[in-house]
Amino acid sequence: MRCAACSPSWSAPLEDGGYLRRAVPPDELGPIALELARTRLVTLGPDTVELVHEALVRHWDRLRGWVEQDREFRLWQDELDRQATRWRDTRERALLLRGKALQHAWATTAQRHDDVTERQREFVTASAKGYVVRLATVVLSAGLVLGLAFGVVYTVVVLISQQNVVSAENAVSALRARAEESPFDQRVFDALRAHRTSDTLYTRQSLRSLSRSLRHAVLLLRPTSVVNARGSRLARQLPDGRVELWDLAAASAIDVPGLPTGATLTWTGDDALVVTAAGHPLVVTENLAPRPGPTRTRCDGDRLRLEDAFTGAVTAEVRPSDQACESGAFSPDGRAFEMVYRNPYINPSMLQYGATDPDGPRYVAQVPNDALVTHLEVEPSGAHRVLLAVDGSALLLRIPPPDDLERALDTAHDARFTPDGRHVVLHGSDVEVWHVDSRTRTGRIEGRAEDVALDSATLAVRGEDGRITLWNLPDLAPLGDVPGPPDDVWLRFLDPGRLVVVRGQEVGVWSARTGEPIGRPFTAVGKAPLSAVAVGADQLAVVSADKWVRWHAIADGGEVPGSAFTFGGPPARSPDEPLAVDADGELLAVPVADGVEVWDLARGERLERLDVQADFEVTDLRFRDDPDEVEVTVDGVDGGGQADGGVLVELWTRDVLWGLPGLLGRDDETVERLAVPAVPGYANAGGEYGGLESGDPAAWRDVVCGVVTRSGLSEGDVEPPAGSFDGPVC
């Protein structure tokens, strides 16, 4: 049997069916080579073993039978052996097997391992390794080419995007410049188009301010039909300037003399006509009847007076604030007033309205700049119908009487939305929680609050005695309290379950739902702590006023050795600076002068910096799941206060495409403005700004477009600047 296994190696089958004596290296046969040599069937040379004579191949039937049984395999093996021999002599990679030949050799070698010689196995193995190397090279090359191609495409896209941004910014600048010289109705369209063109802090500021000005607007009147909606009355101006009113049912006319040619006539109701003349106040004929008694209304410093037109006797007077009066009007009975004044601390004009009686309720709303009050009527419901003259147009307002929530906001010291936007927390003489949609109060805590901190589930209230009480939202069920002295206290939520409290230099972490301490309070090193942020579940990063960052273990308050570093800059004064740590606790995002920086917490090294415009303030920071992505919330604090402020979220992406754009000489970071509300809303307390506002620019646009639609306004033939949004703005 041993002879049967090895003898086919001595004879090679030919393609024509014959056989050929074949020399075999001794090492392929092993010890059996010597035994066969003693039988004189083979001759043993220094390097080969072969049959003694060709006649054995032709006439030894058993040998031929053994060879014939594996004819196909022996033919393939002879060819493989010849290739293996050539490769062994030269080691050229071009001689290695490839493709289907390699697949067949690899499979056959695995199946008939004992029938394949060592040299042949070595050749097949080398061929397989060569294939892997070639494949890896191809994949790497393809990946590199693809990466470079993608990088080039990305660079081109970024360049085009940057060009589009520049074009949009130029268009916005042109729209803003045009708005300064345009009448109010055109300014409305310019503000809408500017925001549609580019959603920036500036365009959000303009849109929000416009929305506030038109919050109570019913109509913005341009020249329209002179027939009332019911078709019962008609008004026209005669060439001599007289206005002629016709009762179409009775076919009778009433003249209203004294108006110049070119006045605009607009019906605001079936029996209410507005007459607008350039350079003149508005004249309103209400029910086609004269006002009771000739009077005049004028401003005198910070006072608004109603006087008898003939004697000058003051029949009504109000001094609602210490701001200079610009225009105003009294209701026909003198019991209500409207007065426009310009607040020196904010840009827009403000309208104060309410009861003439000093002890009666008074409220404030924003109106367009340079608006003049020309007429006031008070409905039986208590709503004020006000007509304003704005750049020759007439703006009709209907201000409903305030509801319970608006009255509560008017007397509150401060108000804040919960993060989910569902509730608003007011505090002043008491603390109250209101449901925004239903506008109902859900809870009340008696007593003044020095400060509050809140998330969507828990309210922390600091009283005058320094004690911090915890309350469930929205029902204000008591949860617990955090005792302590009243000095230099600030507090913030680390997460929904934990509250950090700083009293002077002492820092502690407490359960937000029970008031129980989590770990041991510790004394912070350096200047007063300004903020803190959780680093994972067990550590706290504390930032001090001198811009040092130190890690502390929450359990025992101990400082983590080697964790302290400084990010420099002048000392900060305001507490509770926004901080963010990524999910892995490795990176810290911190606001600095005119920018945001990301630091490696372990090494104390700055990794990246994002520049922020000097008149903007960073109000919030948040890492996304990808630590290279940071959401940066900026507020436009340009001297206009909340009435002018816009807030925007920008997505700062670092190390774009693993830094590949840097290889092409381009920035490997991007900043994308997110078209999302940056805050749940604006809770304006103290009566200064007029109640709750949405934080969504889409809601502001809906308010403005509602006025445009109701008034039937259009831009006409006015061409938008190049690069601006070219579709309908509403």
Stockholm file with secondary structure:
# STOCKHOLM 1.0

chainA/1-730         MRCAACSPSWSAPLEDGGYLRRAVPPDELGPIALELARTRLVTLGPDTVELVHEALVRHWDRLRGWVEQDREFRLWQDELDRQATRWRDTRERALLLRGKALQHAWATTAQRHDDVTERQREFVTASAKGYVVRLATVVLSAGLVLGLAFGVVYTVVVLISQQNVVSAENAVSALRARAEESPFDQRVFDALRAHRTSDTLYTRQSLRSLSRSLRHAVLLLRPTSVVNARGSRLARQLPDGRVELWDLAAASAIDVPGLPTGATLTWTGDDALVVTAAGHPLVVTENLAPRPGPTRTRCDGDRLRLEDAFTGAVTAEVRPSDQACESGAFSPDGRAFEMVYRNPYINPSMLQYGATDPDGPRYVAQVPNDALVTHLEVEPSGAHRVLLAVDGSALLLRIPPPDDLERALDTAHDARFTPDGRHVVLHGSDVEVWHVDSRTRTGRIEGRAEDVALDSATLAVRGEDGRITLWNLPDLAPLGDVPGPPDDVWLRFLDPGRLVVVRGQEVGVWSARTGEPIGRPFTAVGKAPLSAVAVGADQLAVVSADKWVRWHAIADGGEVPGSAFTFGGPPARSPDEPLAVDADGELLAVPVADGVEVWDLARGERLERLDVQADFEVTDLRFRDDPDEVEVTVDGVDGGGQADGGVLVELWTRDVLWGLPGLLGRDDETVERLAVPAVPGYANAGGEYGGLESGDPAAWRDVVCGVVTRSGLSEGDVEPPAGSFDGPVC
#=GR chainA/1-730 SS CHHHHHGGGGEEECTTSCEEECCBCHHHHTTHHHHHHHTTSEEECSSCEEESCHHHHHHCHHHHHHHHHTHHHHHHHHHHHHHHHHHHHHCCGGGSCCHHHHHHHHHHHHHTGGGSCHHHHHHHHHHHHHHHHHHHHHHHHHHHHHHHHHHHHHHHHHHHHHHHHHHHHHHHHHHHHHHHHSCHHHHHHHHHHHHHHCCCHHHHHHHHHHHHHTTTEEEEECSCCSBCTTSSEEEEECTTSCEEEEETTTTEEEEECCCCTTCEEEEEETTEEEEECTTSCCEEEETTBCCSSCEEEEEETTEEEEEETTTCCEEEEECCSSSCEEEEEECTTSSEEEEEEECTTSSSEEEEEEESSTTSCEEEEEECTTCEEEEEEECTTSCEEEEEEETTEEEEEEECCCCHHHHHHHHCSEEEECTTSSEEEEESSEEEEEETTTTEEEEEEESCCSEEEECSSEEEEECTTSCEEEEETTTCCEEEEECCCCTTEEEEEEETTEEEEEETTEEEEEETTTCCBCSCCEECCSSCEEEEEEETTTEEEEEETTSEEEEEETTTCCBCTTCCEECCSSCCCSSCCCCEECTTSCEEEEEETTEEEEEETTTTEEEEEEECCTTEEEEEEEECSSTTEEEEEEEECSSSHHHHCCEEEEEEECSGGGGHHHHTTSCSCEEEEECSCSSSEEEECTTSSCEEEESCHHHHHHHHHHHHHHHTCCCTTCCCCTTSCCSCCC
#=GC SS_cons         CHHHHHGGGGEEECTTSCEEECCBCHHHHTTHHHHHHHTTSEEECSSCEEESCHHHHHHCHHHHHHHHHTHHHHHHHHHHHHHHHHHHHHCCGGGSCCHHHHHHHHHHHHHTGGGSCHHHHHHHHHHHHHHHHHHHHHHHHHHHHHHHHHHHHHHHHHHHHHHHHHHHHHHHHHHHHHHHHSCHHHHHHHHHHHHHHCCCHHHHHHHHHHHHHTTTEEEEECSCCSBCTTSSEEEEECTTSCEEEEETTTTEEEEECCCCTTCEEEEEETTEEEEECTTSCCEEEETTBCCSSCEEEEEETTEEEEEETTTCCEEEEECCSSSCEEEEEECTTSSEEEEEEECTTSSSEEEEEEESSTTSCEEEEEECTTCEEEEEEECTTSCEEEEEEETTEEEEEEECCCCHHHHHHHHCSEEEECTTSSEEEEESSEEEEEETTTTEEEEEEESCCSEEEECSSEEEEECTTSCEEEEETTTCCEEEEECCCCTTEEEEEEETTEEEEEETTEEEEEETTTCCBCSCCEECCSSCEEEEEEETTTEEEEEETTSEEEEEETTTCCBCTTCCEECCSSCCCSSCCCCEECTTSCEEEEEETTEEEEEETTTTEEEEEEECCTTEEEEEEEECSSTTEEEEEEEECSSSHHHHCCEEEEEEECSGGGGHHHHTTSCSCEEEEECSCSSSEEEECTTSSCEEEESCHHHHHHHHHHHHHHHTCCCTTCCCCTTSCCSCCC
//
